C-alpha cells in the first residue's frame, strides 16, 4: 500500500481505522459477528454474570441468553449484505447445562445460530479430547486450533484442523484457530497433544493461505488480549483477530473498556466482546483489492432487555432445563450482601468469594490436621447477589465438579506455589491464589518468582512466619493439586495425598448455610506491596 496517497482517520473511537484513498470498485465489505467465553450461559444472566430469575428477566433486569443472541444475530445479518459469525472459544463449562449435557447443547444452539467457525478454548478440553471430538462431530462448522500437534491423539488426529478457507460474497476468507499455549496446565487435554507458541503457528498458516491466493485472514484466538497484541505485532498478513480467554471488553463508548474497539496494532484489528453472551461483537471491515483493511469500525452490542428473545429457542431451553430445576432451584443459604466473585478482582487480589471458598475448604478439613487452604482464582466463575442463595448460583460460581484434595508438603513448596500464583498477574491469569490459614504480600513490580513476601501462617491461634523446612497440611481442589494452573509443585512434592474429598460446591453451600445470613468479608490476608 502506497501510504503517501492515503489519509488515516478515526471512526467511532480511538480504535476504529479508516484509510481513505478514493473508493475502489473492488472494495470488499464484511461484517464479523463474534462471541467468546460463552460458558454455557444459555439462559439470561444477572449483572453479576450468574443466574437471573424469570421474574427479573420479565422486569428487564437480565442480559444475554441464547434466545436473545438468536434475535440479535438475525438483526445484524439483516443490516449487512455480507456476514460471518465466529466464536473465540470456551463454549464449554460454566453452568449445570454443561455439567448435564456436556457439549451437546452447545452444538445444538451453535448450529441454530449458524456459526461459520470457532477456535478451541482451553475449557473445550475440560472433559478430555473425546468430549471435544464428539462436539466437533455434532457441529456444522469447522473447529480450529493451529498451535498444537494433535497427530498423537487418536480422538482428534485428522479431525481438528489448524485453519480453514471459506468463501463469502465471492471472496475467500482464511480463518486460523488459537488456544492458550499453557492449555495443558489449564484443562485436561491428556498427554498426547503438544501445544506450541502462537506466533509461529499463526505465521505458518498465514503463509500457506497467502500462497493459495487468500489475502483476507482472520485469527480466532482464545489466547487473551495481551497475546493477541503480540501476535498482531509479530506476524504479517493477519487482518483481524477475534479474541477470547481474558473476557476482555473492548469499546469506544464505555468507561469500563480495556481498550478501543477495534484495537489497532499496526494494520491488524483486534476485537473482543467480554463474555457469557452479554454482548454480540459487530465489526464492519472494508478491504481493498489487495486484501488490506481500509476501514474497520464497530461496537459490541449489549444483549439487554431491548433485544427480544426468540420464542422457539426460549421454549427449547426451558425444556432442556427441566432435569436441572430440582437441583438448582433449591435454596441453600442466604447472604446479606452480594458476594464479589468478579474475575478481575479474584485474579488480582483478595476477593470476598475467594475468602468464602477458601475458608469453607479449610473449615471442612481442619480436624484432619490441615491448616492452609489455597484456591485458584480462576476456579471462581461468578458473583452471588444478595438474598436467598440457590444451589444453582453456587454451581455457577463453582461449576467444575472439583473435589477437595488434602496433602502434606513443606513450607518451601507452599512458597513456590504462591510465587506461581502471582507469576502471571499482569495477564489476569486464573492461578492467582485465594487463601485461608495464611496471609502474604506480593509485589508485581518484582520479577516473577520473586514477588511473594511476609508469608504468615496460623499456629495455635496466632500468625507466625512460614517455615520453609516445616511440613504443613494443605487443602486445595483436585485440579490444582494435580498440577493445574501451573501448580506442578503440588503434583510432585505432596505427601499423604487424598484427592477424592467432597465436591467443592457442596462444601461451599454447606458452609454458607451454617453461617446463617452470610456477610461477605475482606480481612487483609492478601495485600499488594
FIROLO-767180 format. One line per field, with one value per residue (C-alpha): z, x, y; residue number from 0. Coordinates in nm, 2 decimals, always signed. Each point is the difference from the previous one (the first is absolute). Example, Ala and Ser with C-alpha at 12.3 -4.5 7.8 and 13.67 -1.06 7.14 Angstrom:
FIROLO-767180
up <- c(+0.78, -0.07)
east <- c(+1.23, +0.14)
north <- c(-0.45, +0.34)
fipa <- c(0, 1)
//
This chain:
FIROLO-767180
up <- c(+0.00, -0.10, +0.33, -0.17, -0.18, +0.32, +0.28, +0.33, +0.21, +0.30, +0.00, +0.31, +0.24, +0.04, -0.14, -0.32, -0.31, -0.33, -0.28, -0.28, -0.34, -0.22, +0.00, -0.23, -0.19, +0.14, +0.37, +0.20, +0.31, +0.27, +0.33, +0.26, +0.27, +0.30, +0.35, +0.24, +0.34, -0.01, +0.28, -0.04, +0.08, -0.20, +0.23, +0.08, +0.26, +0.28, +0.01, +0.21, -0.29, +0.19, +0.00, -0.06, +0.10, -0.25, +0.21, -0.03, -0.37, -0.04, +0.17, -0.25, +0.25, -0.18, -0.28, -0.26, -0.05, -0.33, -0.08, -0.01, -0.19, -0.27, -0.05, +0.00, -0.25, -0.23, +0.03, -0.07, -0.31, -0.13, +0.03, -0.21, -0.33, +0.10, +0.34, +0.19, +0.35, +0.20, +0.35, +0.20, +0.21, +0.34, -0.08, +0.25, +0.38, +0.23, +0.08, +0.08, -0.37, -0.08, +0.30, -0.12, -0.38, -0.05, -0.36, -0.15, +0.10, -0.13, -0.33, -0.04, +0.05, -0.18, -0.30, +0.03, +0.02, -0.31, +0.11, -0.27, +0.21, +0.35, +0.18, +0.27, +0.35, +0.29, +0.16, -0.31, +0.14, +0.35, -0.05, -0.22, -0.38, -0.04, +0.10, -0.23, -0.28, +0.06, -0.01, -0.33, -0.15, +0.10, -0.13, -0.36, -0.02, +0.04, +0.34, -0.02, +0.20, -0.17, +0.29, +0.09, -0.14, +0.04, -0.22, +0.30, +0.14, -0.16, +0.08, -0.19, -0.25, -0.35, +0.14, +0.17, -0.27, +0.05, -0.24, -0.27, -0.30, -0.05, -0.29, +0.08, -0.25, -0.27, +0.20, +0.18, +0.38, +0.20, +0.36, +0.25, +0.35, +0.31, +0.35, +0.31, -0.01, +0.35, -0.06, +0.14, +0.33, -0.03, -0.10, -0.06, -0.36, +0.09, -0.07, -0.38, -0.11, -0.03, +0.03, -0.17, +0.00, -0.18, -0.22, -0.20, -0.03, -0.14, -0.24, -0.14, -0.08, -0.14, -0.23, -0.12, -0.07, -0.16, -0.24, -0.10, -0.08, +0.32, +0.11, +0.27, +0.31, +0.34, +0.31, +0.25, +0.32, +0.34, +0.13, +0.18, -0.09, +0.07, -0.22, -0.27, -0.01, -0.01, -0.29, -0.19, +0.05, -0.07, -0.31, -0.34, -0.21, +0.29, -0.06, +0.30, +0.33, +0.18, +0.36, +0.30, +0.33, +0.20, -0.03, -0.14, -0.06, -0.28, -0.07, -0.12, +0.22, +0.34, +0.28, +0.11, -0.33, +0.01, -0.34, -0.32, -0.24, -0.21, +0.16, -0.29, +0.02, -0.33, -0.26, +0.20, +0.17, +0.33, +0.14, +0.31, +0.14, +0.38, +0.08, +0.09, -0.30, +0.16, -0.33, -0.37, -0.17, -0.33, -0.20, -0.34, -0.22, -0.35, -0.19, -0.32, -0.29, +0.15, +0.31, +0.22, +0.25, -0.10, +0.26, +0.33, +0.24, +0.23, +0.36, +0.21, +0.02, +0.35, +0.03, +0.24, +0.03, -0.31, -0.20, -0.05, +0.10, -0.28, +0.11, -0.14, +0.15, +0.34, +0.00, -0.10, +0.28, +0.25, -0.11, +0.04, +0.34, +0.15, +0.12, +0.17, +0.18, +0.32, +0.06, -0.08, +0.14, +0.35, +0.24, +0.21, +0.18, +0.02, -0.03, +0.14, -0.28, -0.35, +0.01, -0.24, -0.23, -0.28, -0.22, +0.00, +0.38, +0.08, -0.23, +0.13, +0.38, +0.29, -0.09, +0.20, -0.20, +0.04, +0.38, +0.01, -0.20, +0.16, +0.35, -0.09, -0.12, +0.31, +0.24, -0.15, +0.06, +0.29, +0.23, -0.23, +0.08, -0.29, +0.07, -0.34, -0.30, -0.35, -0.27, -0.35, -0.08, -0.35, +0.16, +0.12, -0.29, +0.12, +0.28, +0.21, +0.06, +0.33, +0.14, -0.03, -0.15, -0.22, -0.07, -0.36, +0.10, +0.19, -0.29, -0.24, +0.23, +0.03, -0.31, -0.05, +0.23, +0.18, +0.32, +0.31, -0.01, +0.32, +0.04, +0.19, -0.14, +0.11, +0.05, -0.29, -0.23, +0.12, -0.07, -0.35, -0.05, +0.11, -0.24, -0.28, +0.10, -0.06, -0.28, -0.28, +0.19, -0.30, -0.22, +0.25, +0.02, +0.19, +0.21, +0.24, +0.35, +0.23, +0.34, +0.36, +0.30, -0.14, -0.12, -0.24, -0.18, -0.36, -0.22, -0.37, -0.08, +0.09, -0.24, -0.01, +0.25, +0.25, +0.07, +0.33, +0.34, +0.36, -0.01, +0.33, +0.11, +0.29, +0.28, +0.34, -0.06, -0.11, -0.33, -0.02, -0.30, -0.24, +0.07, -0.33, +0.16, +0.19, -0.13, -0.02, -0.07, -0.31, -0.17, -0.35, -0.29, -0.19, -0.32, +0.18, +0.19, -0.33, -0.13, -0.17, -0.05, +0.03, +0.35, -0.10, +0.34, +0.16, -0.25, +0.07, +0.36, +0.18, +0.26, +0.15, -0.28, -0.01, -0.32, +0.04, +0.27, -0.02, -0.29, +0.04, -0.09, +0.27, +0.26, -0.08, +0.01, +0.34, +0.14, -0.12, +0.15, +0.34, +0.02, +0.00, -0.20, -0.13, -0.01, -0.25, +0.13, -0.08, +0.28, -0.16, -0.04, -0.35, -0.06, -0.27, +0.09)
east <- c(+0.00, +0.14, -0.05, +0.09, -0.34, -0.20, -0.15, -0.07, -0.29, -0.19, -0.36, -0.21, +0.29, +0.37, +0.01, -0.20, +0.22, -0.09, +0.24, -0.15, +0.15, -0.30, -0.24, +0.12, -0.25, +0.16, -0.05, -0.15, -0.20, -0.06, -0.18, +0.17, -0.25, +0.17, -0.03, +0.25, +0.01, -0.37, +0.04, -0.34, -0.20, -0.30, -0.24, +0.01, +0.25, -0.01, +0.23, +0.23, +0.02, -0.18, -0.35, -0.29, -0.35, -0.29, -0.16, +0.30, +0.02, -0.36, +0.08, +0.28, +0.29, +0.18, +0.25, +0.10, -0.13, -0.01, -0.35, +0.11, +0.31, -0.20, -0.21, +0.31, +0.18, -0.30, -0.03, +0.37, -0.01, -0.29, +0.21, +0.29, +0.02, +0.30, +0.06, +0.18, -0.07, +0.30, +0.08, +0.32, -0.02, -0.12, -0.36, +0.05, -0.04, -0.16, -0.36, -0.19, -0.09, +0.35, +0.03, -0.31, +0.03, +0.37, +0.05, -0.33, -0.20, +0.27, +0.01, -0.38, -0.02, +0.32, -0.14, -0.33, +0.19, +0.19, +0.36, +0.25, +0.31, +0.13, +0.33, +0.07, +0.00, +0.18, -0.33, -0.09, +0.26, -0.15, -0.14, +0.28, +0.04, -0.28, -0.27, +0.15, +0.00, -0.37, -0.08, +0.19, -0.20, -0.33, +0.08, -0.05, +0.30, +0.38, +0.16, +0.37, +0.32, +0.33, +0.25, +0.00, +0.10, -0.29, +0.14, +0.06, -0.35, -0.23, -0.32, +0.11, +0.27, -0.12, -0.31, +0.12, +0.13, +0.24, -0.18, -0.27, -0.10, -0.36, -0.16, -0.23, -0.13, +0.22, +0.33, +0.20, +0.05, +0.27, -0.07, +0.26, -0.06, +0.21, -0.02, +0.20, +0.36, -0.04, -0.32, +0.17, +0.01, -0.35, -0.21, +0.01, +0.12, +0.19, +0.36, -0.02, -0.03, +0.30, -0.09, +0.23, +0.06, -0.27, +0.21, +0.18, -0.32, -0.20, +0.27, +0.03, -0.37, +0.00, +0.29, -0.19, -0.32, +0.18, +0.17, -0.35, -0.10, -0.20, +0.07, -0.27, +0.09, -0.18, +0.15, -0.24, +0.21, -0.08, +0.34, -0.08, +0.03, +0.37, +0.09, -0.23, +0.19, +0.33, -0.13, -0.11, +0.34, +0.22, -0.18, -0.07, -0.32, -0.25, -0.29, -0.23, +0.04, -0.32, +0.10, -0.10, +0.13, +0.06, -0.37, +0.13, -0.26, +0.10, -0.22, +0.01, -0.28, +0.04, +0.23, +0.04, +0.16, +0.36, +0.07, -0.16, -0.21, +0.17, +0.35, +0.24, +0.35, +0.16, -0.26, -0.16, -0.34, -0.05, -0.35, -0.15, -0.35, +0.04, -0.17, -0.31, -0.20, -0.05, +0.11, +0.01, +0.30, -0.06, +0.30, -0.04, +0.31, +0.07, +0.29, +0.16, +0.07, +0.35, -0.17, +0.10, -0.24, -0.10, -0.27, -0.09, -0.26, -0.27, -0.10, -0.12, -0.37, -0.14, -0.25, -0.24, -0.38, -0.01, +0.08, -0.30, +0.04, -0.07, -0.31, +0.10, +0.34, -0.13, -0.25, +0.27, +0.24, -0.28, -0.06, +0.37, +0.00, -0.27, +0.24, +0.21, -0.26, -0.04, +0.38, +0.05, -0.31, +0.06, +0.07, +0.30, +0.10, -0.04, +0.24, -0.04, +0.20, +0.12, +0.30, +0.26, +0.14, +0.10, +0.27, +0.20, +0.00, +0.06, +0.29, +0.17, -0.03, -0.21, -0.37, -0.31, -0.08, +0.36, -0.02, -0.33, +0.11, +0.35, -0.15, -0.27, +0.27, +0.21, -0.30, -0.09, +0.34, +0.15, -0.05, +0.23, +0.31, -0.05, +0.09, +0.03, -0.24, +0.09, -0.27, +0.09, -0.19, -0.08, -0.21, -0.25, -0.23, -0.26, -0.13, -0.31, -0.26, -0.15, -0.29, -0.09, +0.28, -0.10, +0.21, +0.00, +0.17, +0.27, +0.05, +0.04, +0.28, +0.16, -0.11, +0.30, -0.11, +0.34, +0.05, +0.20, +0.36, +0.20, +0.37, +0.32, +0.28, +0.30, -0.02, +0.24, -0.25, -0.28, +0.22, +0.07, -0.38, -0.07, +0.27, -0.16, -0.34, +0.12, +0.24, -0.24, -0.18, +0.04, -0.20, -0.28, +0.08, -0.23, +0.28, -0.02, -0.03, -0.29, +0.10, -0.11, +0.22, +0.28, +0.07, +0.25, +0.11, +0.10, +0.19, -0.09, +0.29, +0.24, +0.10, -0.23, +0.13, +0.10, -0.32, -0.12, +0.10, -0.13, -0.16, -0.17, -0.18, -0.25, +0.15, -0.17, -0.22, +0.28, +0.15, +0.37, +0.25, -0.01, +0.28, +0.14, +0.12, -0.32, -0.27, -0.35, -0.34, -0.16, -0.34, -0.07, -0.21, +0.09, +0.08, +0.26, +0.14, +0.05, +0.22, -0.27, +0.06, +0.37, -0.01, +0.23, +0.17, -0.31, +0.00, +0.37, +0.06, -0.32, -0.01, -0.29, -0.22, -0.38, -0.16, -0.35, -0.16, -0.35, -0.11, +0.12, -0.34, -0.17, +0.26, -0.04, -0.38, +0.00, +0.25, -0.23, -0.30, +0.17, +0.08, -0.36, -0.05, +0.35, +0.19, +0.29, +0.33, +0.35, +0.26, +0.34, +0.13, +0.13, +0.16, +0.20, +0.33)
north <- c(+0.00, +0.34, +0.19, +0.33, -0.01, -0.08, +0.19, -0.17, +0.10, -0.14, -0.10, -0.06, +0.01, -0.04, -0.35, +0.03, +0.03, +0.16, +0.06, +0.20, +0.01, +0.02, -0.30, -0.28, -0.20, -0.32, +0.10, -0.29, +0.05, -0.26, +0.01, -0.23, -0.10, -0.16, -0.15, -0.14, -0.17, -0.09, -0.26, -0.17, +0.31, -0.11, +0.17, +0.37, +0.12, +0.27, +0.30, -0.23, -0.25, -0.27, -0.13, +0.25, -0.10, +0.00, +0.27, +0.23, -0.09, +0.10, +0.33, +0.07, -0.05, -0.28, -0.02, -0.25, -0.35, -0.19, +0.10, +0.37, -0.09, -0.16, +0.31, +0.23, -0.21, +0.00, +0.38, +0.05, -0.22, +0.20, +0.32, -0.14, -0.17, -0.20, -0.15, -0.27, -0.12, -0.13, -0.10, +0.05, -0.32, -0.12, -0.09, -0.29, +0.01, +0.25, -0.11, -0.32, -0.01, -0.10, -0.23, -0.19, +0.02, +0.05, +0.14, -0.12, +0.31, +0.24, -0.19, +0.02, +0.38, +0.09, -0.19, +0.19, +0.33, -0.09, +0.04, +0.00, -0.10, -0.01, -0.06, -0.24, +0.15, -0.16, -0.10, -0.20, -0.24, -0.02, -0.35, -0.12, -0.01, -0.25, +0.24, +0.27, -0.26, -0.08, +0.37, +0.04, -0.29, +0.18, +0.35, +0.11, +0.23, -0.03, +0.00, +0.12, -0.01, +0.09, +0.00, -0.37, -0.33, -0.24, -0.28, -0.21, +0.03, -0.26, +0.19, +0.31, -0.10, +0.08, +0.17, +0.32, +0.23, +0.30, +0.23, +0.00, +0.21, +0.11, +0.19, +0.29, +0.26, -0.13, +0.03, -0.26, +0.06, -0.18, -0.10, -0.11, -0.14, +0.06, -0.14, +0.08, -0.11, -0.14, -0.19, -0.31, +0.19, +0.15, -0.30, -0.38, -0.05, -0.32, -0.08, -0.04, +0.37, +0.23, +0.37, +0.25, +0.38, +0.19, +0.24, -0.27, -0.21, +0.30, +0.11, -0.35, -0.02, +0.36, -0.09, -0.31, +0.19, +0.29, -0.25, -0.11, +0.36, +0.07, +0.35, +0.06, -0.19, -0.01, -0.16, -0.14, +0.02, -0.14, +0.13, +0.32, +0.37, +0.02, -0.29, +0.13, +0.33, -0.20, -0.22, +0.32, +0.16, -0.30, -0.15, +0.13, -0.05, -0.02, +0.24, -0.06, -0.18, -0.10, -0.05, -0.20, -0.16, +0.32, +0.11, +0.33, +0.27, +0.24, +0.30, +0.36, +0.11, -0.17, +0.13, -0.37, -0.11, -0.12, +0.15, +0.13, -0.21, -0.09, +0.03, +0.06, -0.15, +0.10, -0.08, -0.28, +0.06, -0.18, -0.05, -0.17, +0.00, -0.06, -0.34, -0.20, +0.12, +0.34, +0.16, -0.08, +0.14, +0.18, +0.11, +0.15, -0.04, +0.13, -0.15, +0.13, -0.24, -0.07, -0.14, +0.30, +0.15, +0.35, +0.04, -0.18, +0.11, -0.13, -0.06, -0.29, -0.01, -0.05, -0.28, +0.17, +0.01, +0.21, -0.32, -0.22, -0.37, -0.25, -0.19, -0.34, +0.01, +0.11, -0.29, -0.25, +0.12, -0.02, -0.36, -0.09, +0.17, -0.23, -0.27, +0.26, +0.21, -0.21, +0.03, +0.36, +0.15, -0.13, +0.29, -0.10, +0.32, +0.38, +0.28, +0.35, +0.16, -0.10, -0.22, +0.13, -0.26, +0.23, -0.14, +0.32, +0.01, -0.37, -0.02, +0.31, +0.00, -0.10, -0.03, -0.09, -0.31, -0.13, +0.05, -0.18, -0.30, -0.03, +0.03, -0.26, -0.24, +0.04, -0.02, -0.34, -0.16, +0.19, -0.30, -0.21, +0.20, +0.23, +0.37, +0.17, +0.03, +0.11, +0.05, +0.13, +0.32, -0.13, -0.27, +0.27, +0.07, +0.25, +0.21, -0.06, +0.27, +0.09, -0.20, -0.37, -0.21, -0.30, -0.30, +0.11, +0.32, -0.19, -0.23, +0.30, +0.13, -0.35, -0.20, -0.23, -0.29, +0.03, -0.19, +0.09, -0.13, -0.02, -0.06, +0.09, +0.20, +0.21, +0.38, +0.05, -0.17, +0.23, +0.30, -0.13, -0.05, +0.36, +0.12, -0.19, +0.15, +0.36, -0.08, +0.09, +0.29, +0.23, -0.24, -0.03, -0.38, -0.23, -0.14, +0.30, -0.16, +0.06, -0.12, -0.09, -0.07, +0.21, +0.35, +0.15, +0.31, +0.02, +0.25, -0.01, +0.24, -0.27, -0.28, -0.31, -0.25, +0.27, +0.18, -0.16, +0.12, +0.01, -0.35, -0.06, -0.32, -0.06, -0.21, -0.04, +0.30, +0.24, +0.09, -0.09, +0.00, -0.29, -0.25, -0.13, -0.32, -0.08, -0.24, +0.15, -0.14, +0.15, -0.02, +0.11, -0.13, -0.31, +0.20, +0.22, -0.30, -0.18, +0.28, +0.21, +0.38, -0.06, -0.15, -0.28, +0.01, -0.15, -0.29, -0.08, +0.10, -0.10, -0.28, -0.19, +0.11, -0.05, +0.14, -0.12, +0.21, +0.15, +0.22, +0.36, +0.15, -0.22, +0.10, +0.37, -0.02, -0.18, +0.26, +0.28, -0.17, -0.05, +0.37, +0.11, +0.32, +0.02, +0.34, +0.01, +0.12, +0.11, -0.02, +0.09, -0.35, +0.09, +0.34, +0.17, +0.17)
fipa <- c(0, 1, 2, 3, 4, 5, 6, 7, 8, 9, 10, 11, 12, 13, 14, 15, 16, 17, 18, 19, 20, 21, 22, 23, 24, 25, 26, 27, 28, 29, 30, 31, 32, 33, 34, 35, 36, 37, 38, 39, 40, 41, 42, 43, 44, 45, 46, 47, 48, 49, 50, 51, 52, 53, 54, 55, 56, 57, 58, 59, 60, 61, 62, 63, 64, 65, 66, 67, 68, 69, 70, 71, 72, 73, 74, 75, 76, 77, 78, 79, 80, 81, 82, 83, 84, 85, 86, 87, 88, 89, 90, 91, 92, 93, 94, 95, 96, 97, 98, 99, 100, 101, 102, 103, 104, 105, 106, 107, 108, 109, 110, 111, 112, 113, 114, 115, 116, 117, 118, 119, 120, 121, 122, 123, 124, 125, 126, 127, 128, 129, 130, 131, 132, 133, 134, 135, 136, 137, 138, 139, 140, 141, 142, 143, 144, 145, 146, 147, 148, 149, 150, 151, 152, 153, 154, 155, 156, 157, 158, 159, 160, 161, 162, 163, 164, 165, 166, 167, 168, 169, 170, 171, 172, 173, 174, 175, 176, 177, 178, 179, 180, 181, 182, 183, 184, 185, 186, 187, 188, 189, 190, 191, 192, 193, 194, 195, 196, 197, 198, 199, 200, 201, 202, 203, 204, 205, 206, 207, 208, 209, 210, 211, 212, 213, 214, 215, 216, 217, 218, 219, 220, 221, 222, 223, 224, 225, 226, 227, 228, 229, 230, 231, 232, 233, 234, 235, 236, 237, 238, 239, 240, 241, 242, 243, 244, 245, 246, 247, 248, 249, 250, 251, 252, 253, 254, 255, 256, 257, 258, 259, 260, 261, 262, 263, 264, 265, 266, 267, 268, 269, 270, 271, 272, 273, 274, 275, 276, 277, 278, 279, 280, 281, 282, 283, 284, 285, 286, 287, 288, 289, 290, 291, 292, 293, 294, 295, 296, 297, 298, 299, 300, 301, 302, 303, 304, 305, 306, 307, 308, 309, 310, 311, 312, 313, 314, 315, 316, 317, 318, 319, 320, 321, 322, 323, 324, 325, 326, 327, 328, 329, 330, 331, 332, 333, 334, 335, 336, 337, 338, 339, 340, 341, 342, 343, 344, 345, 346, 347, 348, 349, 350, 351, 352, 353, 354, 355, 356, 357, 358, 359, 360, 361, 362, 363, 364, 365, 366, 367, 368, 369, 370, 371, 372, 373, 374, 375, 376, 377, 378, 379, 380, 381, 382, 383, 384, 385, 386, 387, 388, 389, 390, 391, 392, 393, 394, 395, 396, 397, 398, 399, 400, 401, 402, 403, 404, 405, 406, 407, 408, 409, 410, 411, 412, 413, 414, 415, 416, 417, 418, 419, 420, 421, 422, 423, 424, 425, 426, 427, 428, 429, 430, 431, 432, 433, 434, 435, 436, 437, 438, 439, 440, 441, 442, 443, 444, 445, 446, 447, 448, 449, 450, 451, 452, 453, 454, 455, 456, 457, 458, 459, 460, 461, 462, 463, 464, 465, 466, 467, 468, 469, 470, 471, 472, 473, 474, 475, 476, 477, 478, 479, 480, 481, 482, 483, 484, 485, 486, 487, 488, 489, 490, 491, 492, 493, 494, 495, 496, 497, 498, 499, 500, 501, 502, 503, 504, 505, 506, 507, 508, 509, 510, 511, 512, 513, 514, 515, 516, 517, 518, 519, 520, 521, 522, 523, 524, 525, 526, 527, 528)
//
